């Protein structure tokens, strides 16, 4: 037993992957291709992708909202876990990055599950609300520009049904959230949202030290 999380060393991380990760060949190929990208740090870790896929299965999600696609590791992981008739609404601003994602959606056989919406995500979310889709999503994943995290969180909460789950990525921000010497806008935005969610009675929460930190918020 332990009173706090075990420090994950490089060797322990390798052990975790060796004894837990069940990454498909398609996801591994996508991860390896993205590792060569100049913005490779934007991709989620494979064990986080597996955790999120498990949460799709646990919650029985059929309708997912993703804010921030990049090259598609998270969306492919989520879409693979959805039932055949499940849908994932994917929001991103970059056609170049999402063209890679679309290629892997096709390779993974899930392209029919994905509704890609290109444009500023706040506008997309407002449009979804205007279309009368409030309360219609089962799960939302937020992993985009940090300055708009609060707006993404609020709109996702409106779009989720009661009992729906929000997953917020990068909530530990490489440890910078706990270091007062970091005062940049992105760090400040994440700190503010972490504090807000902690006090938000609309949700039940857990902040997990997985990868760069992921907060789970269940809509009450």
ABEGO torsion letter per residue (X at the ends): XBABBBBBBAAAAAAAAAAABBBBAAAAAAAAAAAABAAAAABBBAAAAAAAAAAAAAAGBABBBBBEAEAGAAAAAAAAABBAABBBBBBBABAAAAAAAAAAAAAAGAAAABBBBBEBAAAAAAAAAAAGABGABABBBBBBBAAAAAAAAAAAAAABBBGBBBBBBGAAGGGAAABAABABAAAAAAAAAAAAAAABAABBBBBBBBEAEBBBBBBX
